[in-house]
Amino acid sequence: MKARITWTGGVSFSGSADSGHSVIMDGAPDSGGENKGARPMELVLIGMGGCTAFDVVHILRKSRQEISDCVAEIEAERADTDPKVFTHIHVHFVVSGRNLDSKKVQHAIELSATKYCSASIMLGKTAKITHDFEIVESK
């Protein structure tokens, strides 16, 4: 995997990777940015959320669960001093579908957290990561 980060002026950067997609990153105005894009650490958190949500959906589909939606709501805390690593991350899953088995949802989340989500497992080296979930019955 390769990525390329290009400075676009001020404290703004454009990042692209092997997939060909790009993302704009920028700092907050108080650090010289113009708020043109997400902060790099926000992207780390979003990436972790995408990784674990992908896993949960994939595992539930393989378990023949009738899933119609999956939202990962994430809250994180960072250290007060540099490097300001994540120290605690909580992921709340809202999983929607018909007749979903709560044990299978819990199992999918656990498998993602302990075996499949490389982003979560990597961030878990500095942060305590917790999870919970709710199931919404679809009509």
Residue pairs with C-beta under 8 A, 6 or more apart in sequence:
1 17
1 18
2 17
2 18
3 15
3 16
3 17
3 18
4 15
4 16
4 17
5 13
5 14
5 15
5 25
6 13
6 14
6 15
6 16
7 13
8 14
8 24
10 26
10 27
10 32
10 33
10 34
11 26
11 27
11 31
11 32
11 33
12 24
12 25
12 26
12 27
12 33
12 34
12 36
12 37
13 24
13 25
13 26
14 22
14 23
14 24
14 25
15 22
15 23
15 24
15 25
16 22
16 23
23 37
23 38
23 43
24 36
24 37
24 38
25 37
25 38
25 39
25 40
25 43
26 33
26 34
26 35
26 36
26 37
26 38
26 39
27 33
27 39
28 35
28 39
29 35
38 46
41 78
41 84
41 86
44 86
44 119
44 123
45 74
45 76
45 86
45 89
47 119
48 74
48 89
48 117
48 119
48 120
48 123
49 72
49 74
49 91
50 72
51 112
51 117
51 118
51 119
51 120
52 72
52 91
52 109
52 112
52 113
52 117
52 119
52 120
53 70
53 71
53 72
53 93
55 108
55 111
55 112
55 116
55 117
56 70
56 72
56 93
56 95
56 105
56 108
56 109
56 112
57 67
57 70
59 107
59 108
59 111
59 112
59 116
60 67
60 70
60 95
60 97
60 100
60 104
60 105
60 108
61 67
63 101
63 104
63 107
63 108
65 97
65 100
65 101
65 104
65 105
66 97
66 98
66 99
66 100
66 138
67 95
67 96
67 97
67 100
68 96
68 97
68 98
68 138
69 94
69 95
69 96
69 97
69 136
69 138
70 93
70 94
70 95
70 96
71 93
71 94
72 91
72 92
72 93
73 91
73 92
73 93
73 94
74 89
74 90
74 91
74 92
75 89
75 90
75 92
76 86
76 88
76 89
76 90
76 127
77 86
77 87
77 88
77 89
78 84
78 85
78 86
78 87
79 85
79 86
79 87
85 126
85 127
86 123
86 126
86 127
87 126
87 127
87 128
88 127
88 128
88 129
88 130
89 123
89 127
89 128
89 129
89 130
90 129
90 130
90 131
90 132
91 129
91 130
91 131
91 132
92 131
92 132
92 133
92 134
93 105
93 109
93 131
93 132
93 133
93 134
94 133
94 134
94 136
95 105
95 133
95 134
95 135
95 136
96 135
96 136
96 137
96 138
97 135
97 136
97 137
97 138
98 137
98 138
99 137
100 135
100 137
102 135
105 133
105 135
106 133
109 131
109 133
112 120
113 120
113 121
113 124
113 129
113 131
114 121
120 129
123 129
